[in-house]
Amino acid sequence: MVLGACSQMGTYENAELMNEQAEANKAGAKLTPLGSGNENARTYSATNCVDFCIDLVKPEYSMQTATISNNSGPQTRVFTYTVHNTLTGFELAWNYDATNNAARKLRITVSGAGFTSPQTYTSNKVQSAGNGSNSFTFDASWAACGVVNIVAVMLDGNNVMVSAPITTTYGLIGACGGCDESFTYVDNGDKTYTFTYTPEENIANAALVFTFAQGTAISGLDASWSVNGQTRQKTMSLTSCTSYTWTVALNGNCSGNSRSSNVWTDFKVNDVSKKNNQEDKFTQVCD
């Protein structure tokens, strides 16, 4: 896999990040936008989905923080929550702080780009303090600047809403080094053939179909590919700018009087042929 990367690994927007962090910490929340390993972070307000991107080698994320409260007189009850996207999903982290022991829950619903339908997460019941996280996995295609809608609601211990919904939006951050879709196919000269497909965007649950000629003996694809006549089929999610390679051994049907035998005719993703030329095919000379 060969991936380009734009240079986006500069230093933090220190002052802004610290100010936002201080706001999150006021009520005792300790949201830390730094992940483990090579993860890094910037505040959402210091980035934009056009110029900022996620480096695939050393990722840096755009963190958006918001709060939802249920205060009564001197009593305060505050959830502080931060969201950001990776290349495979949408991440949530939250903290709760209250000046009394009233039980509360946080409910977050996300919808829009990357999701075929809304996904909802409800936290466990917390009282004076607590924290948690959740991952919403993308199950639909998305691209940079696609908009995710986030709706936050605070519930009491009996799941009764005790605050008005807070709605925010998030422009998804794409991968650095965008690419064009490509499909290559090579005859290795020994009756094996190498196919490489690179999508330009994430494709959730993509339907992949290889079509081979009638009577061709096929081997080399693993058991995750189902057999349907002379096709091999598989459903898998594809990540943008990632190259997927399959090498297949094919032996043509030379039982007739033809001097050559077709062995491969097509490769489709979601029923769309990816051949460079619709006349392209692989044939083998019959002895």
C-alpha positions as CSV (number, residue, x, y, z in Angstrom):
1,M,0.0,0.0,0.0
2,V,1.5,3.3,-1.1
3,L,-0.1,6.3,0.4
4,G,0.6,10.0,0.0
5,A,0.4,12.3,2.9
6,C,0.1,16.1,3.1
7,S,2.1,17.8,5.8
8,Q,-0.4,18.4,8.6
9,M,1.6,17.4,11.6
10,G,2.4,20.9,12.9
11,T,2.3,21.9,16.6
12,Y,-0.9,22.4,18.5
13,E,-2.8,25.6,18.4
14,N,-1.6,25.8,22.0
15,A,-3.4,28.8,23.4
16,E,-6.8,27.8,21.9
17,L,-6.5,24.2,22.9
18,M,-5.5,25.2,26.5
19,N,-8.4,27.6,26.7
20,E,-10.9,25.0,25.5
21,Q,-9.4,22.5,27.8
22,A,-9.7,24.9,30.7
23,E,-13.4,25.4,30.0
24,A,-13.9,21.6,30.0
25,N,-12.0,21.3,33.3
26,K,-14.0,24.0,35.1
27,A,-16.6,21.6,36.4
28,G,-14.1,19.0,37.3
29,A,-14.1,17.4,33.8
30,K,-10.7,16.1,32.6
31,L,-11.2,15.6,28.9
32,T,-7.8,14.9,27.3
33,P,-7.9,15.0,23.5
34,L,-4.6,13.2,23.3
35,G,-4.8,9.5,22.5
36,S,-2.2,6.9,23.1
37,G,0.7,6.1,20.8
38,N,1.0,8.4,17.8
39,E,-2.4,10.1,18.2
40,N,-2.5,13.9,18.4
41,A,-5.2,16.5,18.5
42,R,-6.2,20.0,17.5
43,T,-9.3,21.9,18.5
44,Y,-12.1,21.8,15.9
45,S,-12.3,25.6,15.8
46,A,-8.6,25.7,14.8
47,T,-9.1,23.4,11.8
48,N,-11.3,23.0,8.7
49,C,-12.2,20.1,6.6
50,V,-10.8,21.6,3.4
51,D,-7.2,22.3,4.6
52,F,-6.8,19.8,7.5
53,C,-6.5,16.1,7.1
54,I,-5.7,12.9,8.9
55,D,-2.2,11.6,8.3
56,L,-2.4,7.8,7.9
57,V,1.0,7.2,9.5
58,K,0.8,9.6,12.4
59,P,-2.9,10.7,12.7
60,E,-3.9,14.0,14.2
61,Y,-7.6,14.6,15.0
62,S,-9.9,17.6,15.2
63,M,-11.7,17.7,18.5
64,Q,-15.0,19.4,19.0
65,T,-16.1,20.0,22.6
66,A,-19.6,21.0,23.9
67,T,-21.6,20.9,27.1
68,I,-25.1,20.2,28.2
69,S,-26.4,21.1,31.7
70,N,-29.3,20.7,34.0
71,N,-28.8,23.3,36.7
72,S,-31.2,24.2,39.5
73,G,-30.4,27.2,41.7
74,P,-27.0,26.6,43.2
75,Q,-27.0,22.9,42.1
76,T,-25.1,22.2,38.8
77,R,-25.1,19.1,36.7
78,V,-23.0,19.3,33.6
79,F,-21.9,16.8,30.9
80,T,-18.9,17.9,28.8
81,Y,-18.5,15.8,25.6
82,T,-15.9,15.8,22.8
83,V,-16.3,14.2,19.4
84,H,-14.0,13.6,16.4
85,N,-13.8,11.4,13.4
86,T,-11.3,8.8,12.5
87,L,-11.3,7.2,9.0
88,T,-13.5,4.4,10.2
89,G,-15.9,6.0,12.6
90,F,-17.0,8.8,14.9
91,E,-15.6,8.9,18.5
92,L,-17.3,10.3,21.6
93,A,-15.7,10.9,25.0
94,W,-17.6,12.5,28.0
95,N,-17.3,13.7,31.6
96,Y,-20.0,14.4,34.1
97,D,-19.7,16.6,37.2
98,A,-22.5,17.6,39.6
99,T,-22.7,19.4,42.9
100,N,-25.3,16.9,44.2
101,N,-26.1,13.2,43.8
102,A,-28.9,13.5,41.3
103,A,-28.6,10.6,38.8
104,R,-28.2,11.6,35.2
105,K,-27.5,10.0,31.8
106,L,-26.1,11.4,28.5
107,R,-27.8,10.4,25.3
108,I,-26.0,11.2,22.0
109,T,-27.5,10.6,18.6
110,V,-25.4,10.9,15.4
111,S,-26.6,11.0,11.8
112,G,-25.7,12.2,8.3
113,A,-22.5,11.5,6.4
114,G,-21.1,8.1,7.1
115,F,-24.3,6.7,8.6
116,T,-27.1,4.9,6.8
117,S,-29.4,5.7,9.7
118,P,-29.1,7.5,13.0
119,Q,-27.0,5.8,15.7
120,T,-27.7,6.4,19.4
121,Y,-25.6,5.9,22.5
122,T,-26.9,6.3,26.1
123,S,-24.4,6.4,29.0
124,N,-24.8,4.5,32.2
125,K,-26.4,6.4,35.1
126,V,-23.9,8.7,36.9
127,Q,-24.3,10.8,40.0
128,S,-21.7,13.3,41.3
129,A,-19.0,12.4,38.7
130,G,-18.3,10.0,35.9
131,N,-16.9,9.6,32.4
132,G,-17.2,7.3,29.4
133,S,-16.7,6.9,25.7
134,N,-18.3,5.3,22.6
135,S,-17.4,4.6,19.0
136,F,-19.9,5.0,16.2
137,T,-18.8,2.9,13.3
138,F,-19.3,4.3,9.8
139,D,-21.6,2.1,7.8
140,A,-22.1,4.3,4.7
141,S,-19.8,6.1,2.3
142,W,-18.5,9.5,3.3
143,A,-16.0,12.1,2.1
144,A,-14.1,15.0,3.6
145,C,-16.5,17.9,4.7
146,G,-19.5,15.5,4.9
147,V,-21.6,16.8,7.8
148,V,-22.5,14.7,10.9
149,N,-25.3,15.9,13.1
150,I,-24.9,15.4,16.8
151,V,-27.9,15.7,19.2
152,A,-27.2,15.6,22.9
153,V,-29.9,15.1,25.6
154,M,-29.6,14.8,29.4
155,L,-31.9,12.2,31.1
156,D,-32.7,11.4,34.7
157,G,-32.3,8.0,36.2
158,N,-35.7,7.0,34.8
159,N,-34.8,8.0,31.2
160,V,-37.0,11.2,31.4
161,M,-35.5,14.1,29.5
162,V,-34.4,16.9,31.9
163,S,-32.8,19.3,29.4
164,A,-33.5,20.7,26.0
165,P,-31.6,18.9,23.2
166,I,-28.3,20.5,22.1
167,T,-27.6,20.1,18.4
168,T,-24.2,20.6,16.8
169,T,-22.7,19.7,13.5
170,Y,-19.2,18.4,12.5
171,G,-17.5,18.5,9.1
172,L,-15.7,15.2,8.7
173,I,-11.9,15.3,8.2
174,G,-10.6,13.2,5.4
175,A,-7.4,11.3,4.8
176,C,-4.2,13.2,3.8
177,G,-3.0,12.6,0.3
178,G,-6.3,12.1,-1.6
179,C,-6.2,9.8,-4.6
180,D,-8.1,8.8,-7.7
181,E,-9.8,5.5,-8.0
182,S,-7.8,2.9,-9.9
183,F,-8.0,-0.7,-10.9
184,T,-5.1,-2.6,-12.5
185,Y,-4.8,-6.2,-13.7
186,V,-1.6,-8.0,-14.6
187,D,-0.9,-11.3,-16.4
188,N,2.0,-12.8,-14.5
189,G,2.8,-15.2,-17.3
190,D,2.3,-18.4,-15.2
191,K,-1.5,-18.6,-15.3
192,T,-1.7,-16.3,-12.3
193,Y,-3.2,-12.8,-12.5
194,T,-2.9,-9.9,-10.0
195,F,-5.7,-7.5,-9.5
196,T,-5.4,-4.3,-7.5
197,Y,-8.2,-1.9,-6.6
198,T,-7.9,1.5,-4.9
199,P,-11.0,3.4,-4.0
200,E,-11.0,7.2,-3.8
201,E,-13.5,7.2,-1.0
202,N,-14.6,5.0,1.9
203,I,-17.2,2.5,0.8
204,A,-19.1,0.7,3.5
205,N,-20.2,-2.9,2.8
206,A,-19.0,-2.8,-0.8
207,A,-20.2,-5.7,-3.0
208,L,-17.2,-7.0,-4.9
209,V,-17.7,-9.5,-7.8
210,F,-15.1,-11.2,-10.0
211,T,-16.5,-12.8,-13.1
212,F,-14.5,-15.6,-14.8
213,A,-15.1,-17.4,-18.0
214,Q,-17.3,-20.5,-18.2
215,G,-15.4,-23.6,-17.4
216,T,-12.3,-21.8,-15.9
217,A,-10.7,-23.5,-12.9
218,I,-10.3,-20.8,-10.2
219,S,-8.0,-20.8,-7.1
220,G,-6.2,-18.3,-4.9
221,L,-9.1,-16.5,-3.4
222,D,-9.7,-17.3,0.3
223,A,-12.8,-18.7,1.9
224,S,-14.3,-15.3,2.5
225,W,-15.2,-15.2,-1.2
226,S,-18.5,-17.0,-1.9
227,V,-18.9,-19.1,-5.1
228,N,-21.8,-18.3,-7.4
229,G,-21.3,-20.1,-10.7
230,Q,-18.3,-18.5,-12.4
231,T,-18.3,-15.5,-10.1
232,R,-16.5,-15.0,-6.8
233,Q,-18.3,-12.5,-4.5
234,K,-17.5,-10.8,-1.3
235,T,-18.9,-7.9,0.9
236,M,-16.3,-5.8,2.6
237,S,-15.8,-2.2,3.7
238,L,-13.2,-0.3,1.7
239,T,-11.0,2.6,3.0
240,S,-10.2,5.5,0.7
241,C,-6.7,5.4,-0.9
242,T,-6.0,1.9,0.4
243,S,-4.9,-0.6,-2.2
244,Y,-6.5,-4.1,-2.2
245,T,-4.6,-6.8,-4.1
246,W,-5.7,-10.3,-5.1
247,T,-3.7,-12.9,-7.0
248,V,-5.8,-15.6,-8.7
249,A,-4.7,-18.8,-10.4
250,L,-6.8,-19.5,-13.5
251,N,-6.8,-22.5,-15.8
252,G,-8.9,-22.1,-19.0
253,N,-11.3,-24.6,-20.5
254,C,-9.5,-26.0,-23.5
255,S,-11.9,-29.0,-24.1
256,G,-13.1,-27.6,-27.4
257,N,-11.4,-26.9,-30.7
258,S,-10.6,-23.2,-29.9
259,R,-7.0,-22.1,-30.0
260,S,-7.5,-19.9,-26.9
261,S,-9.7,-19.8,-23.9
262,N,-11.0,-16.8,-22.0
263,V,-10.4,-16.9,-18.3
264,W,-11.3,-13.5,-16.8
265,T,-13.9,-11.0,-18.0
266,D,-14.8,-8.4,-15.3
267,F,-14.5,-7.0,-11.7
268,K,-17.3,-4.9,-10.2
269,V,-17.8,-2.9,-7.1
270,N,-21.5,-2.3,-6.2
271,D,-22.5,-3.5,-9.6
272,V,-20.2,-1.0,-11.5
273,S,-17.4,-2.4,-13.7
274,K,-14.0,-1.2,-12.8
275,K,-12.2,-2.3,-16.0
276,N,-10.2,0.4,-17.8
277,N,-11.5,-0.8,-21.1
278,Q,-14.7,-2.9,-21.4
279,E,-13.0,-4.9,-24.2
280,D,-10.2,-6.0,-21.8
281,K,-10.1,-9.7,-20.8
282,F,-7.5,-12.4,-20.1
283,T,-7.1,-15.4,-22.4
284,Q,-4.9,-18.5,-22.4
285,V,-3.5,-20.3,-25.5
286,C,-4.8,-23.9,-25.7
287,D,-2.2,-26.6,-26.5
